[in-house]
């Protein structure tokens, strides 16, 4: 699930494979960037901002550009050795290929792919709230933004990247379960909102640096979550059935009706 920790890990993969290397070629397979050639540019940085990826490059003439991409539900970047077979996804899903002397980075099914001057990055990510895994993390500011709309359902507010950047559907469901909060509770009625925000940051940070996302502490298959993906399975606390709403994939909610009761 490409949430804040997955995007952070992806940025690290690109950083380890490309940073400080000169691009020997680029291949953009999207109409708006089809004629762009980044050969000769040096990869200056690879970083995440919430669920957004920013790859900064600099030309020999010191022109600074940022390649922005968003993984959404299906996107992925992979780094291969030159000559290695690209095995991650079908070729028709490839949106960009970046080559250096020692590595090839391939972006599959990427969304919102843009190339902008680095000085204009804020136009793409400046609206985001504090990044749970970023150097700008500010728990007090995240709480302030959430509390600014007290009537909004907490599950919806946690997914709004303008409040805090990095939480997706998995962490939303797990965080609400761990705090015993009914997903449709108005923000203004959530007990100890600062405690919820702090726990959310700890959950993402615990999974930084690994691809298996776990909120239970177990990395074994079928044991990594409390509610997410476990419809009708027994709750790990009360043994009652986990419930699930229907709807769009990014807004489906899993919860335990017993452990997360609707407020009276």
N, C-alpha and C positions, 0 to 999 in steps of 0.2 A: 504494500500500500504506500504510494508516494506521498508521505506526509513530511513534516519538517525534518525528521531524523534521516529519512531516506534521501531527501534532497541534499542534506548536509553530507551524507556518505558519498553521494554521486559527485558533488563538488570536490571532495577529497580525491576520488578516483581520477578525475580530470586534472586536478592539481598535481598529483603524483606522476601522471603520465605525460603532461604537457608543459607544466610551468617552467619558465625560463628557456624553453625550446623555441627555435625558429620554425615557423610553418613553411613547409616546402610545397604545399598545395592545399586547396580547399574546393569542395564540391557542394554547392547548395542546391537542393532539389525541391525548392519552393519557388513559385513564380516571382515573388517580389525581390528575391535575392539571387536569382539564377545567374546573373552576370557578375556577381561579386567575386573577386579573387584576393585572398588574404595571404598569398605567398609572399614571404619576406617579412611578415609581421612576427613579432615575438610575443609569446603568451606570457602576460605579466601577472595574472592572478585568476584564480577560479574560486568562487565563493557562492554561498547560498544566502537568500534573503527570504525567510519563510519558506514558501513552496516554489520560489523562483530561483533560477540558476543564472549567474552572471559570469561570463568568461571575458576577461579584459585582455585586449591585444594592443600592441604598440608598433607602429611602422618605423622603418629606419629614419624617417623624417619627423619622428616623434608625434605622429598623429595617433591619438588614443581613441579606440573604439571598444564598445561592449556588445558582445553577442548574448542576447537575452533569450531564454527558453523556459517553458513551463511544462512539467511532466503530466499534470492532471492525473487521470486514472491509468493511462496506458503508456506514457512516455518513458524513455530510458536512454541513457548514454552508456556505451561500452568502449573500452580501450583495448586495442589489440596490438601485437607486435607486427611489424611489416611482414607481409606474406602470410600471416596467420589467417585462417578462414573465419569469416564473420558469421557466427552461428546464433546470435541472440534472437533475431527476428527475421521474417521474410524481407527480401531486398526492396519490395515495393513500399515498405514502411520507412525506409531510410529518408531522412530529411536533410542531413548535413554530414559531410565527411571532412575531417581536419587531419592533415598529415604532417608529421615531423620525421626526422631521420630515424628516430627510435620508436615511434608509436603512431598508431592511427586511431583517432577518436571517431566513433560512429554514433549519430543521434537518431533514434528510432521514434516515430510517431510523436514528435515534439509539437508543442502548441505555442502560439503567440511568439513565434520565432521572429526576432527583430535585431537589426544591427544599428546601433546609435552611437553618437559621440559619448564617451564616458562621462563627460560633464553633464549629460542629460539623463543619466540613469534614474534620477528622481522622478522623471516623467513616467517611468514604468513601475517603480516600486516605492515611490515616496508616499503613497497613500497607506502603506501597510503600517500596522501597529508594531510594538516592540517584538523583536524576533526572539523566540524562546531559546534558540541556540546561538544567538548572535552576540557580538560585543555590545550591542545597543540594548540588551535586555534590561527592562525597567519594570519590575513587578508592580510598583505603585501606579505607573502610568497605564499599565494593562488593566488594573482594577478600576482606575478612573474611567477609562473608555467603556468598559463593560457596564459600570454603574450609571453611565450617562443616559441609558435607556432602560429604566427599571421595570417597564412593563413587558419587555421582550423576553420570550422563552429562552432559558439558559442554553439549551442545546443549539438553538439557532445563533445565539450571540457568540458562543465559543467557536463556531465555524467561520464567523465573520473575520476575515484576515485584517480588517481595519482596526479591530480591537486588540488582537495579539496574533502574531504570524507564526504558523507552523502546525496548528492543531487541525486534524482532519477527522473523518468519521470514526476511525478506530479509536483514537485517543479521546474524542468526545464521549463515546459510549463508555469506555473504560473509566475515565475520570469521574463521570457522573455516578457510576456504580460504586466506585471506591469512596465517594463522598456521601453516598446514600441519598442522592437528590433525584427526584422525579424529573425527567428530561424537559417537561413543559412548565416547570416552575418559573414564574417571572424572576428576572434577575434581582429585582428588589427584595424578593423573599428568600433568596439563597442564603443560608447561614454561613458565615465565615467565608465570604468571597475571596479575601486575600489567601486563605488557606487552600482554596480550590486552585487558584492561579499558581501558587507555589508548588503544589503537587503536580500540576500539569507540566511545569517546567522540568521537574525531577523525572517524570516519566519519559519525556523525550530525551533528556540528557542520558538516562540510563541505557538507551538503545543507540546512542551515537557511537559509531565505529563498528557496528555489526548490522547484518541484513535481516536477521530474524528479530521481529518486533515482539517483545514480551512485556506484559504488565503484571504477570503473576510471579515472575522470578524464574520460571521454568522455560527452557528452550526446547523441550520435547514437543513433537508434533501433537496437536490437539490439547496442549496444556498451556498455551501462551496467553490466553485471554480469559477474562471473567464472563463477559457477555457477548462481545463482538463475534459474529459468525456462529453463534450457538443457539439459534432459535429452537425452542422446545426441549433443549437439553437441560439437565438439572443444574440449578444455581450452585456454585461452589460454596456458598455460605448456608443457604436455607434448604437446598435440595428441591425447591419449587421450579417450575418451567420458566425458561427465559423467553420473553416476549419480543416481538419484532413488528415494527410498522412497515407498511408497504409504501412505495413511492420511488422516486429517482434514486439511483445507486448512491449518490453522494449525500443523500438526506435520509436514508434508512437508519432507523434507530433500534438498537437492541437494549433491553433493560430488564431488571427483575422486578415485577410488580410487588413482591413482598418486601424486598430489601430497599426498594426505591418507591415508597408509597406516594400516591397523590396527596398533596397537603389538604387537610380538612379545612 
